[in-house]
Amino acid sequence: MPSRARWFSRAAAASRSTSAGTRTGSASGPAALETAARAGTAPPDGPRQRPKTNRVACSESRPGAGARQKLSFNERREFAALPGRIDALEAEVRRLDEAIAGPEFYREGSEEIARTLARADEARGELDEAYARWIDLEPRSG
């Protein structure tokens, strides 16, 4: 990379060659810089930067590139286990709902009622998460 002193000497030479021997001012200064810029010998201001282009992001350039196409080993194992987990959670929610709907349920102690209601809410949440995970993995399983 040329130093500034070398650049100024090249700019002065370019200035002299373009003015065809008619020298009206010093070789350095705004006129010399303008002439050097026209001659293509601009000063080294730092690393050159590429011009910005309107490129499309990688995920937008290829269809389906945003999401992984295949399941990993652990995701395949999880996907294979999801139907059994969903069945078990549905059965537990059904059993808890039947217990809560029964007439004897509210004759139990308040701690047992609170524990059963909390577990029913947790089981519903786990079931919703399992369904969401199934929906996430199923398109990529093919």
ROSELUM-922000 format. One record per residue: x, y, z of N, C-alpha, C in turn; chain; residue in one letter. Coordinates in steps of 0.1 Angstrom, whole numbers. Atoms other than C-alpha are relative to their C-alpha. Last residue first. Example, Ala and Ser with C-alpha at 12.3 -4.5 7.8 and 13.67 -1.06 7.14 Angstrom:
BEGIN
SITE     n.X     n.Y     n.Z    ca.X    ca.Y    ca.Z     c.X     c.Y     c.Z   mol   type
SITE      -9     -11       0     137     -11      71      -8      11       8     A      S
SITE       9     -12       0     123     -45      78       9      12       0     A      A
# end
This chain:
BEGIN
SITE     n.X     n.Y     n.Z    ca.X    ca.Y    ca.Z     c.X     c.Y     c.Z   mol   type
SITE       2       7      12    -410    -369      55      12      -4      -8     A      G
SITE      -2      14      -2    -402    -360      90       0      -8     -13     A      S
SITE     -14       3       4    -398    -323      83       3     -15       1     A      R
SITE      -3      -3      14    -435    -316      81      14      -4      -4     A      P
SITE       6       8      10    -441    -336     114       3       4     -15     A      E
SITE      -8      11       5    -416    -320     136      -6      -7     -12     A      L
SITE     -13      -5       5    -432    -286     143       8     -11      -7     A      D
SITE       2      -9      12    -468    -299     144      13       5      -5     A      I
SITE       4       9      11    -457    -327     168      -2       8     -13     A      W
SITE     -13       7       4    -439    -302     190      -3      -9     -12     A      R
SITE      -8     -10       7    -471    -281     192      13      -6      -6     A      A
SITE       6      -3      13    -491    -312     200       8      10      -8     A      Y
SITE      -2      12       8    -467    -321     228      -6       1     -14     A      A
SITE     -14       0       4    -467    -286     242       3     -12      -9     A      E
SITE      -1     -11      10    -506    -286     243      15       1      -6     A      D
SITE       7       5      12    -505    -320     261       1      10     -12     A      L
SITE     -10       9       6    -479    -306     286      -6      -6     -13     A      E
SITE     -11      -7       6    -502    -277     292      10      -8      -6     A      G
SITE       5      -7      12    -532    -299     297      11       8      -7     A      R
SITE       2      10      10    -513    -321     321      -5       6     -13     A      A
SITE     -13       3       5    -502    -291     341       0     -10     -11     A      E
SITE      -4     -11       8    -538    -279     344      14      -3      -6     A      D
SITE       8       0      12    -550    -313     355       5      11      -9     A      A
SITE      -5      10       9    -521    -315     380      -8      -1     -13     A      R
SITE     -12      -5       5    -531    -282     395       6     -10     -10     A      A
SITE       3     -11      10    -567    -293     398      13       5      -6     A      L
SITE       6       6      12    -556    -326     415      -3      11     -11     A      T
SITE     -11       8       7    -532    -309     439      -6      -6     -13     A      R
SITE      -9      -9       7    -559    -282     448      11      -8      -7     A      A
SITE       7      -6      11    -585    -309     455       9       9      -8     A      I
SITE       1      10      11    -561    -330     475      -7       6     -12     A      E
SITE     -14       3       5    -551    -300     497      -1      -9     -12     A      E
SITE      -3     -12       9    -588    -289     501      14      -2      -6     A      S
SITE      -6     -12      -6    -597    -323     515       4      10     -10     A      G
SITE     -13       2      -5    -621    -346     497       6      12       7     A      E
SITE       1       4     -14    -658    -340     495      13      -3       6     A      R
SITE       0     -12      -9    -653    -320     464      -2      -3      14     A      Y
SITE     -12      -8       0    -643    -350     444       1      11      10     A      F
SITE      -9       3     -12    -671    -373     455      12       9       1     A      E
SITE       6      -6     -12    -697    -359     430       9      -1      13     A      P
SITE       8       9      -9    -675    -367     400      -5       7      13     A      G
SITE      15      -1       2    -666    -340     375      -8      -9       9     A      A
SITE       5     -13      -4    -631    -336     389     -15       1      -1     A      I
SITE       0      -1     -14    -625    -373     387      -5      13       5     A      A
SITE      11       9      -6    -637    -375     352       0       1      15     A      E
SITE      13      -7       3    -615    -345     342     -12      -8       6     A      D
SITE       1     -11      -9    -585    -362     359     -13       8      -2     A      L
SITE       2       5     -14    -591    -394     340      -1      11      10     A      R
SITE      13       6      -1    -595    -376     307      -3      -5      13     A      R
SITE       9     -11      -1    -564    -355     313     -14      -5       1     A      V
SITE      -1      -6     -13    -544    -387     321     -10      12       2     A      E
SITE       7       9      -9    -557    -405     290       0       6      14     A      A
SITE      14      -1       3    -548    -375     268      -8      -9      10     A      E
SITE       5     -13      -5    -514    -373     284     -15       1      -2     A      L
SITE      -1       0     -14    -507    -410     278      -5      13       6     A      A
SITE      10       9      -5    -519    -408     242       0      -1      15     A      D
SITE      12      -6       1    -497    -378     236     -12      -8       5     A      I
SITE       1     -10     -11    -467    -395     251     -13       8      -1     A      R
SITE       3       7     -13    -473    -426     230      -1      10      11     A      G
SITE      14       6       0    -477    -405     198      -3      -7      13     A      P
SITE      11      -9      -3    -446    -384     207     -14      -6      -1     A      L
SITE       6       2     -13    -421    -412     210     -12       9       3     A      A
SITE       5      14      -1    -412    -415     173      -7      -2      14     A      A
SITE      12       1       9    -409    -377     170      -7     -14       1     A      F
SITE      10      -7      -6    -385    -376     200     -13      -1      -8     A      E
SITE       4       8     -12    -364    -403     185     -11       7       7     A      R
SITE       7      12       5    -364    -385     151      -4      -9      12     A      R
SITE      13      -4       4    -355    -352     169      -8     -12      -6     A      E
SITE       8      -2     -13    -326    -369     187     -14       4      -4     A      N
SITE       2      13      -7    -312    -382     154      -9       1      12     A      F
SITE     -12       6      -6    -317    -349     136      -3     -13       7     A      S
SITE       0       0     -15    -348    -343     115      14      -6       4     A      L
SITE       0      13      -7    -343    -334      79       0       1      15     A      K
SITE       9      10       7    -353    -304      58      -1     -13       7     A      Q
SITE      -7      13       3    -339    -277      80     -10     -10      -6     A      R
SITE       2      10     -10    -360    -245      78       8     -12      -4     A      A
SITE       1      -6     -13    -350    -213      60      -1     -11      11     A      G
SITE     -13      -1      -5    -338    -230      28       0       5      15     A      A
SITE      -2      10     -11    -373    -241      19      14       0       7     A      G
SITE      12       4      -7    -373    -223     -14       3     -10      10     A      P
SITE       4      13       3    -338    -209     -22     -13      -4       7     A      R
SITE      -4       3      14    -330    -172     -25      -4     -15      -4     A      S
SITE      10      -4      10    -349    -162       6       3      -4     -14     A      E
SITE      12       7      -3    -328    -181      31     -12       3      -9     A      S
SITE       0      15       4    -297    -170      14     -13      -7       3     A      C
SITE      -6       8     -11    -306    -133      17      -1     -15      -4     A      A
SITE      10       7      -8    -313    -116     -16       7      -8      10     A      V
SITE       0      15       0    -286     -93     -28     -11      -5       8     A      R
SITE      13       5      -5    -291     -56     -35      -1     -15      -2     A      N
SITE       9       5      10    -255     -46     -39     -13      -5       7     A      T
SITE      12       8      -5    -233     -25     -17      -9      -3     -12     A      K
SITE      13      -8       1    -201     -15     -33     -11      -9       4     A      P
SITE       8       4      11    -172     -35     -19     -12       9      -1     A      R
SITE      13       6      -4    -150     -16       6      -7      -3     -13     A      Q
SITE      10      -2      10    -114      -8       1     -12      -8       4     A      R
SITE       3      12       8     -94      -8      33     -11       3     -10     A      P
SITE       2      12      -9     -82      26      44      -4     -12      -9     A      G
SITE       7      -4     -13     -80      61      30      -2     -11       9     A      D
SITE       4      12      -7     -54      52       3      -6       4      14     A      P
SITE      -8       3     -12     -54      84     -17      -5     -13       7     A      P
SITE       6      -6     -12     -71      84     -52       9      -5      12     A      A
SITE     -10       3     -10     -49      77     -82      -5       6      13     A      T
SITE       1      14      -6     -76      73    -108      10      -3      11     A      G
SITE     -10       9       6     -66     102    -130      -1     -14       5     A      A
SITE       3       2      14     -98     121    -122       9     -10      -6     A      R
SITE      12       8       0     -91     117     -85      -5      -3     -14     A      A
SITE      -3      14      -3     -56     128     -91     -12      -9       1     A      A
SITE      -7       5      12     -68     160    -108       3     -15       2     A      T
SITE      11       1      10     -92     168     -80       6      -7     -12     A      E
SITE       8      11      -5     -64     162     -54     -11      -3     -10     A      L
SITE      -8      12       2     -40     184     -74      -8     -12       4     A      A
SITE       0       2      14     -66     212     -75       7     -14      -4     A      A
SITE      13       5       5     -73     209     -38       0      -3     -15     A      P
SITE      12      -8      -3     -37     211     -28     -12      -5      -6     A      G
SITE       8       5     -10      -3     199     -39     -12       9       3     A      S
SITE       4      13       4      13     206     -72      -8      -7      11     A      A
SITE      -9      11      -5      15     243     -64      -6     -13      -4     A      S
SITE      -1       0     -15      -3     268     -86       9     -11       4     A      G
SITE       5     -13      -6      -7     279    -122       2       0      15     A      T
SITE       0       1     -14      14     253    -141      -4      13       6     A      R
SITE       5     -13      -5       7     251    -177      -2      -2      15     A      T
SITE     -11      -9      -2      29     221    -188      -5      14       5     A      G
SITE      -8      -2      12       2     201    -203      10      11       2     A      A
SITE       1     -14       3     -22     204    -173       9       4     -12     A      S
SITE      13      -4       6     -28     167    -174      -1      15      -3     A      T
SITE       3       6      14       8     157    -171     -13       4      -5     A      S
SITE      -9      -6      10      16     182    -143      -3      -6     -14     A      R
SITE       4     -14       2     -14     172    -122       8       6     -11     A      S
SITE      12       1       8      -6     135    -127      -5      14      -3     A      A
SITE      -4       4      14      29     141    -115     -12       0      -9     A      A
SITE      -7     -11       6      16     160     -85       4      -3     -14     A      A
SITE      10     -10       3      -8     133     -77       6      12      -6     A      A
SITE       8       5      11      19     107     -79     -10      10      -5     A      R
SITE      -9      -2      11      41     128     -55      -7      -5     -13     A      S
SITE       0     -14       4      11     131     -32      10       3     -11     A      F
SITE      12      -4       7       6      94     -33       0      14      -4     A      W
SITE      -1       5      13      42      87     -25     -13       4      -8     A      R
SITE     -10      -8       7      40     109       5       1      -4     -14     A      A
SITE       6     -13       4       7      93      16      11       9      -8     A      R
SITE       1     -10     -10      23      59      16      -6      13      -5     A      S
SITE      -9     -12       1      16      33     -10      -3       9      12     A      P
SITE       9     -12       0       0       0       0       9      12       0     A      M
# end
